[in-house]
């Protein structure tokens, strides 16, 4: 039996472990630089939230999200990370988590939800499209690494 619940501060190490699993899946195993302390501070500051999927006591999936503002569309909920452990895929857990994320966006009065998906992840693209999403191909992401002092 799978249950969903909002993550609490004590869950953040499990959240970070899932993020590291996602990085491996996305062929970037060494890309996660954020520390547990950064997760905890961001959680305490109300910057990030997550919904967890649990099987018994085990966290088997999650969506990590935060609010952003679109100058064109207003309130937006950004889905930063979405993962279900390999051992629990194809059981409907991803759909449950995605539905909970969309419901949260509605609760927060958002006009839209946004996320990124890798162009080679055809299964994820099909999942999002089945859920009524459009995948933008005409916008390029910009990124700049900032030095920390």
Backbone as a ProteinNet text record, in pm:
[ID]
protein_1_A
[PRIMARY]
XXXXXXXXXXXXXXXXXXXXXXXXXXXXXXXXXXXXXXXXXXXXXXXXXXXXXXXXXXXXXXXXXXXXXXXXXXXXXXXXXXXXXXXXXXXXXXXXXXXXXXXXXXXXXXXXXXXXXXXXXXXXXXXXXXXXXXXXXXXXXXXXXXXXX
[TERTIARY]
83.9	0	88.8	56.9	133.3	56.1	124.4	64.6	146.7	78.6	144.3	131.4	235.8	231.2	333	311	406.4	534	646.8	774.7	790.7	856.1	892.9	1044.4	1094.1	1237.9	1319.2	1272.5	1347.5	1352.4	1271.2	1269.4	1372.1	1438.3	1521	1640.9	1692.4	1802.5	1751	1629.1	1569.9	1543.1	1500.3	1477.9	1609.1	1714.8	1845.4	1895.6	1873.2	1911.4	1838.6	1709.5	1634.7	1686.2	1724	1781.2	1910.6	1991.3	2115.1	2085.1	1980.3	1938.2	1894.9	1823.7	1779.4	1898.6	1998.5	2118.7	2187.9	2191.7	2250	2167.3	2034.8	1946.3	1966.8	1989.1	2005.9	2149.5	2229.8	2367.5	2457.4	2428.1	2506.9	2535.8	2601.6	2613.8	2688.9	2773.1	2850.6	2800.7	2682.9	2634.7	2568.5	2526.5	2456.8	2559.3	2552.8	2646	2578.2	2447.8	2374.9	2389.4	2409.3	2427.3	2294.4	2292.3	2175.3	2145.8	2249.7	2231.5	2161.9	2197.4	2131.1	1983.5	1955.9	1816.9	1741.3	1802.1	1736.3	1709.2	1805.7	1786.2	1677.7	1680.4	1578.5	1439.6	1432.4	1305.3	1258.7	1350.1	1316.6	1271.8	1332.8	1299.1	1173.3	1113.8	991.6	1013.9	1136.9	1169.5	1130	1156	1124.4	1023.3	947.7	856.5	863.4	816.5	814.3	695.5	646.4	545	613.4	600.4	664.8	563.8	610	534.5	604.6	527.2	584.4	517	599.2	552.2	592.6	496	529.8	608.5	726.8	814	915.2	919	1019.6	969.9	1051.4	1022.3	1062.5	965.4	990.9	978.9	942	931.3	899.1	913.1	881.9	875.9	809.1	815.1	866.1	966.1	1022.9	983.5	926.5	872.9	886.8	863.5	866.7	791.4	741.3	668.9	765.2	724	794.3	688.3	731.4	638.2	674.7	577	594.8	543	626.5	582.7	469.4	456.3	348.5	224	244.5	131.9	101	182.7	155.2	209	138.3	182.7	202.8	315.2	353.4	415.5	389.3	456.7	558.1	683	791.6	824.8	818.5	852.7	1001.1	1079.5	1224.9	1269.5	1219.4	1258.1	1137	1134.7	1023.5	1086.6	1077.8	1141.8	1065.4	1062.9	1014.7	1128.6	1158.5	1265.6	1238.5	1346.3	1335.1	1247.6	1266	1194.8	1044.2	999	856.9	795.9	864.8	810.6	703.4	621.8	512.1	407.8	389	287.3	185.9	195.4	103.4	147.5	262.6	310.3	344.2	406.8	439.7	315.3	210.9	85.5	26.5	32.4	-17.2	59.5	191.2	273.1	247.1	238.3	214.3	77.5	-23.1	-156.3	-153.9	-79.5	-69.3	0.9	103.1	172.1	76.1	0.3	-95.1	-201.8	-248.2	-346.3	-287.8	-161.3	-95.3	-87.5	-58.8	-54.8	-191.8	-297.7	-432.8	-458.4	-421.3	-441.3	-370.2	-253.2	-175.5	-220.8	-325	-377.8	-290.2	-213.9	-123.3	-200.5	-151.2	-208.5	-142.1	-20.3	50.7	149.5	193.8	302.7	408.8	534.4	644.7	746.8	824.9	934.7	1020.9	1130.1	1215.8	1214.9	1235.4	1249.4	1359	1442.9	1551.9	1496.2	1553.9	1502.6	1511.1	1602.7	1615.8	1522.5	1456	1369.9	1228.6	1217	1091.9	976.5	1006.9	901.5	841.2	925.7	876.3	798.3	847.3	776.6	637.6	627.2	495.4	405.7	462.6	386	326.8	409.5	361.4	256.2	278.8	182.1	49.2	54.5	-69.5	-147.2	-75.6	-138	-177	-172.2	-219	-115.1	10.4	116.2	167.9	219.4	291.8	439.4	522.7	667.2	725.2	779.5	833.2	965.9	980.2	1106.3	1171	1107.7	1160.6	1228.1	1238.8	1305.8	1430.4	1539.4	1664.3	1686.8	1737.7	1768.3	1897.2	1898.5	2021.1	2066.2	2195.7	2249	2386.4	2413.8	2544	2583.3	2699.2	2748.9	2798.3	2758	2797.5	2902.1	3000.3	3100.8	3043.6	3066.5	3020.3	3133.5	3102.3	3206	3197.7
-118	0	124.9	218.5	342.3	455.7	534.3	653.6	774.5	887.6	1014.4	1105.3	1185.5	1285.1	1394.5	1508.5	1617.9	1578.6	1612.2	1586	1678.8	1627.8	1707.3	1718.6	1803.3	1829.8	1701.5	1610.9	1486.9	1395.9	1423.9	1344.4	1390.9	1502.6	1562.7	1477.5	1394.7	1306.3	1204.2	1154.3	1062.7	1136.1	1261.7	1342.5	1359.7	1395.2	1414	1283	1171.1	1041.6	1016.4	1049.9	1033.1	1126.8	1247.6	1341.7	1284.8	1223.8	1161.8	1043.9	966.5	857.8	914.1	1025.1	1088.5	1136.6	1191.4	1236.8	1120.1	1006.1	887.4	849.2	847.3	815	912.2	1038.8	1141.6	1151.3	1051.4	1040	1153.7	1203.3	1308.9	1269.3	1154.7	1102.3	1192.9	1281.4	1368.1	1511.9	1535.8	1673.1	1731.9	1649.6	1701.6	1760.9	1892	1962.1	2015.3	2024.3	2077	1980.8	2036.8	1957.2	1940.6	1847.3	1828.6	1957	2025.5	2150.8	2255.7	2260.3	2354.6	2317.2	2188.5	2144	2185.6	2162.7	2195.3	2345.4	2427.7	2572.7	2616.3	2563.4	2598.7	2553.9	2438.6	2391.2	2484.5	2516.7	2606.6	2743.7	2790.4	2921.2	2917.4	2799.7	2786.5	2790.9	2768.7	2776.1	2647.9	2532.7	2405	2325.9	2245.8	2149.6	2022.7	1914.3	1788	1706	1626	1526.1	1391.3	1307.9	1176.4	1066.7	962	837.6	735.4	669.1	569.6	434.7	332.8	195.5	146.8	137.6	110.8	228.6	202.2	307.2	357.7	297.4	331.6	440.2	544.7	648	592.5	582.7	520	617.9	741.1	841.1	976.2	1078.1	1212.4	1311.5	1422.3	1542.3	1653.9	1726.2	1841.2	1964.9	2063.9	2178.5	2307.1	2418.9	2550	2649.9	2756.9	2857.3	2950.1	2988	3090.7	3185.2	3293.3	3388.4	3410.2	3396.9	3423.8	3563.7	3646.5	3782.8	3782.4	3675.2	3665.6	3597.2	3499.5	3415.7	3420.1	3485	3493.2	3373.8	3340.4	3232.2	3101.4	3038.9	2914.6	2823.3	2695.2	2599.7	2525	2526.5	2465	2328.5	2228.2	2090.7	2070.3	2072.2	2062.3	1918.8	1826.9	1686.9	1597.6	1489.6	1394.5	1257.8	1171.3	1039.9	934	815.6	694.6	594.1	528.9	429.1	321.4	272.6	166.9	51	12.3	-103.4	-82	43.3	72.6	140.6	133.6	194	104.4	165.2	96.6	40.6	111.7	73	185.3	291.1	403.8	509.9	491.4	586.2	720.6	718	843.3	924.6	857.8	928.7	987.4	910.9	961.3	1087	1082.8	1197.4	1317.6	1293.8	1403.8	1466.7	1384.1	1435.6	1518.9	1473.6	1548.4	1682.9	1683.1	1808	1904.9	1858.2	1943.5	1995.4	1909.2	1951.2	2061.4	2047	2149.4	2281.6	2276.5	2398.6	2466.5	2388	2444.9	2507.7	2438.4	2489.8	2623.1	2637.7	2760.8	2871.8	2846.2	2947.1	2973.6	2873.5	2889.9	2882.7	2956.8	2955.6	2847.4	2807.2	2706	2631.5	2518.1	2441	2424.8	2424.2	2411.8	2313.1	2257.7	2168.6	2152.3	2082.4	2047.4	1896.2	1852.9	1710.3	1697.3	1600.2	1579.2	1529.8	1578.9	1545	1395.7	1324	1180.8	1095.4	1156	1081	1071	991.9	981	928.3	838.3	784.2	894.8	981.5	1092.9	1191.4	1218.7	1311.1	1258.2	1129.6	1069.4	1078.3	1054.9	1064.9	1204.6	1307.1	1444.5	1477.6	1436	1463.9	1392.8	1269.5	1198.9	1274.2	1352.7	1429.8	1570.1	1595.6	1722.3	1832.2	1800.6	1901.1	1918.7	2037	2058.9	2068.8	2014.6	2018.8	2122.6	2227.8	2337.1	2295.5	2322.3	2291.3	2416.7	2530.8	2652.9	2745.8	2704.3	2784.3	2709.6	2779.4	2720.7	2765.2	2675.1	2707.9	2788.6	2885.5	2958.4	2924.9	2922.6	2890.1	2953.5	3001.8	3056.7	3009	2949	2905.6	3028.1	3040.8	3153.8	3110.1	3192.4	3163.2	3195.1	3105.6	3126.2	3182.2	3281.9	3344.9	3297.8
0	0	0	-85	-98.2	-34.1	46.3	104.1	62.7	48.7	18	137.9	158.8	266	237.7	300.7	290.5	365.4	307.7	374.2	493.2	594.2	711.4	714.1	801.2	804.1	821.9	905.1	930.1	807.4	705.1	582.1	479.5	503.4	399.1	358.3	446.4	404.3	302.9	320.8	222.6	91.6	99.9	-19.9	-95.6	-24.1	-88	-149.9	-83.2	-141	-272.8	-278.5	-403.1	-512.3	-474.2	-571.2	-628.9	-543.8	-591.9	-684.7	-652.7	-742.2	-877.6	-874.6	-998.6	-1080.5	-1014.5	-1085	-1155.7	-1092.1	-1155.6	-1278	-1262.8	-1374.4	-1490.3	-1458.2	-1560.8	-1612	-1576.9	-1625.4	-1576.7	-1456.8	-1391.9	-1247.4	-1224.2	-1087.9	-990.5	-1040	-951	-950.1	-1003.9	-1020.3	-896	-801.3	-682.7	-587.1	-572.5	-483.8	-358	-358.5	-243.4	-125.6	-8.9	112.5	185.9	277.7	362.1	439.7	482.5	556.6	468.7	339.6	248.3	230.7	220.7	212.8	339	454.4	580.6	593.1	556.8	563.8	466	344.8	245.6	291.3	355.2	410.3	522	614.6	725.5	675.9	567.7	511.5	424.7	409.2	330.5	180.4	138.1	-4.5	-77.1	-17.1	-82.2	0	-72.1	-11.2	-94.5	-37.3	-110.3	-65.2	-156.3	-125.1	-142.2	-40.6	-41.1	-68.2	-135	-149.1	-61.3	23.5	113.9	94.4	103.7	110.3	248.5	338.6	478.4	532.1	582.9	636.8	535.1	416	316.1	221.6	204.6	106.3	-30.3	-121.4	-251	-367.9	-339.4	-444.6	-386.1	-471.1	-423.2	-538.2	-509.5	-592.3	-502.2	-550.7	-479.8	-560	-494.4	-567.6	-486.2	-555.9	-490.7	-577.8	-515.5	-593.7	-667.3	-787.9	-863.9	-918.6	-978.9	-1037.5	-1183.2	-1269	-1410.9	-1439.8	-1498.5	-1529.6	-1632.2	-1707.8	-1806.4	-1749.5	-1662.2	-1618.9	-1470.3	-1391.5	-1248.1	-1171.3	-1064	-975.5	-1050.6	-1020.8	-1086.6	-981.6	-989.8	-903	-988.5	-943.9	-1020.4	-962.8	-1047.4	-1010	-1037.1	-932.5	-946.2	-968.8	-887.5	-899.1	-878.4	-955.8	-955.1	-978.9	-879.3	-894.4	-815.8	-873.8	-807.2	-817.3	-705.8	-706.7	-811.7	-872	-973.4	-925.4	-801	-746.6	-736.5	-750.8	-734.5	-857.6	-969.2	-1091.8	-1152.1	-1236.4	-1306.5	-1210.9	-1099.4	-1002.2	-981.8	-1062.3	-1049	-949.4	-888.3	-786.4	-849.4	-965.6	-1033.7	-1063.2	-1107.9	-1136.5	-1008.8	-900	-772.1	-729.5	-741.9	-703.1	-793.2	-923.4	-1015.5	-989.2	-967.1	-935.6	-807.5	-707.4	-581.9	-604	-689.6	-723.4	-792.7	-889.4	-961.3	-864.9	-777.1	-677.1	-588.4	-549.6	-468.1	-543.7	-673.3	-754.6	-753.8	-765	-758.5	-621.9	-515.3	-379.2	-358.7	-420.9	-405.6	-500.3	-577.4	-666.8	-787.9	-828	-941.6	-1073.2	-1168.5	-1302.5	-1388.1	-1349.8	-1427.8	-1338.7	-1389.5	-1329.1	-1436.8	-1394	-1489.6	-1437.3	-1529.3	-1495.3	-1618.8	-1603.2	-1715.1	-1731	-1854.2	-1881.9	-1987.2	-1969.2	-2065.2	-2198.4	-2306.6	-2439.9	-2471.4	-2409.1	-2435.3	-2349.5	-2252.5	-2161.6	-2220.9	-2326.2	-2401.6	-2316.3	-2224.2	-2138	-2051.5	-1994.7	-1913.4	-1999.8	-2119	-2208.3	-2239.4	-2269.6	-2296.1	-2172.8	-2055.2	-1930.6	-1916.2	-1933.3	-1918.8	-2024.1	-2145.8	-2252.2	-2226.3	-2173.6	-2137.1	-2030.1	-1951.3	-1845.4	-1890.6	-2021.3	-2074.8	-2082.2	-2057	-2060.7	-2203.2	-2228.4	-2353.2	-2317.4	-2401.4	-2379.2	-2475	-2417.6	-2497.8	-2560.8	-2687.2	-2755	-2812.9	-2792	-2851.5	-2750.4	-2626.7	-2524.2	-2479.7	-2467.2	-2419.5	-2275.7	-2195.1	-2056.3	-2049.4	-1962.3	-1932.4	-1791.9	-1771.6	-1639.1	-1623.9	-1505.3	-1475.1	-1335	-1325	-1195.8	-1119.3	-994	-911.4	-809.7	-790.3	-688.6	-552.2	-459.3	-321.1	-239.4	-165.8	-81.2	60.7
[MASK]
+++++++++++++++++++++++++++++++++++++++++++++++++++++++++++++++++++++++++++++++++++++++++++++++++++++++++++++++++++++++++++++++++++++++++++++++++++++

